[in-house]
Amino acid sequence: MLYLPQLRQTEIMATTTAIDFRSLTLDAPLPLDSGRELAGVQVAYETYGGLAADKSNVVLIFHALTGDQFVAGTNPVTGKPGWWERMVGPGKPIDTNRFHVICANVIGSCLGSTGPSSTGPDGEAYGMEFPVITIRDMVRAQMAMLDMLGIEKLHAVVGGSMGGMQALSCAANFPERTDRVLAIATTARHTAQNIAFHEMGRQAIMADPNWQSGDYYGGEAPAKGLAVARMAAHITYLSEEGLTEKFGRRLQDREAKSFGFDADFQVESYLRYQGLSFTDRFDANSYLYITRAMDYFDLAEEHGGLLADAFRGAKDTRFCLVSFDTDWLYTTADMREVVHALNAVAAPVSFVELSAPYGHDSFLLDVPALDRVVEGFIA
């Protein structure tokens, strides 16, 4: 059994609500793929590096499922370094001495952008009244953000995992907005297996009695369910090789098995920690909405069923696609499908499979070969 303290949602979200997130409010209702509109949308974002007078040096980074706008520096919510601190900054592969980097919190999330924990028109948190969103909706909101910032054309868009989905969606739906697309450890559609893992996590959240059909704001949060969802997802981010090397079958702070159901193994303790720490910074409803958006993602389906047609408007855009040999979540085969689609429309594309022992999370970790690819392509 996963033992977690009983946390009120107000306690979990107190840290985030106390932070004055940098944000703007879109000046028009945001049209959604569902046919609905979302009015008064706030988009929280961070910037790094100076903006050129002609605004030609902008790099837009899209974050992954549980990421946020705090790419570099210190994350004010967690107190830890930004999630891509090793990649973004002065003299780093995405060099803020040269580029003006923007990263926005996706709509549907809980770090300052409008999502299910935001206040709705009735003065209460949206909860499950928040409309279901898609990856394209997330990108559409960020393009509207750029319009309000007066930025017409991007030097590059960059993203890994769900961020890579947004990068591909940007190229497919807004090809005129960027010169370069760097998509890392991603896919053009979610497979049945991808959907199945997400559904397991969603069911864990909804089975938590504290979920209350999404109406838990002001009460106890469904922390147990969210922790289990995070644990299950985290397994997909790692490789068997990486887990074996890091943990093997080593016991946690003991010399013999307990013959009980405490965390006997180091890997059990690690997963429990990942689950527990996640509940301190993320909203369970946001997890439901964002995983649903990822499951709906299918670029070919959006463009008549043929993936190549998604990129017909992007023939003048340069692409760089990166996969990892130990990533079994979004495989090299998945990425090759995108490469073949780009080749079919004669779009300029470079593709590389990198070797790293870390699985899907390799794009976040110390892989010097990735640093060289990013620096070379962005330059």
Number of C-alpha atoms within 10 A of each C-alpha: 7 13 10 13 8 12 16 18 22 15 14 18 22 14 14 18 14 9 12 10 17 15 16 17 17 19 14 12 14 17 14 18 14 11 7 13 14 15 16 16 21 22 25 25 22 17 20 22 18 15 16 12 7 7 16 16 20 26 25 24 23 30 27 19 18 19 20 24 25 26 27 20 16 14 15 15 17 13 9 13 15 20 21 17 16 17 23 22 21 14 11 15 20 24 19 21 13 17 26 22 25 20 22 29 27 33 28 28 26 26 29 27 26 25 29 29 28 21 14 18 10 7 8 12 20 21 21 17 11 20 19 18 22 24 27 25 22 23 24 21 22 24 17 18 23 17 14 14 10 10 16 15 18 20 20 26 28 25 23 28 24 26 26 27 31 32 30 31 25 24 26 23 19 16 21 16 20 23 17 25 28 26 27 30 30 30 28 21 20 20 16 10 10 17 15 13 16 23 17 14 23 23 15 20 28 19 15 16 14 21 23 15 14 21 19 21 20 12 15 18 29 27 28 26 25 29 28 23 25 26 21 18 17 15 16 18 18 20 22 17 14 15 16 12 12 12 15 14 13 14 18 18 11 11 9 9 13 11 7 7 9 14 19 20 17 18 19 16 16 14 19 20 13 16 25 21 14 19 23 19 18 20 26 29 29 22 24 25 23 26 24 19 20 22 20 18 23 19 27 18 14 16 15 11 12 13 23 23 19 23 27 18 16 26 17 15 19 18 24 20 24 23 30 26 18 25 24 18 23 25 19 23 12 19 23 18 15 23 20 14 19 22 15 14 16 15 20 16 19 13 19 16 18 18 16 24 20 24 27 29 21 25 23 15 15 13 15 10 11 25 16 11 18 20 14 11 17 19 12
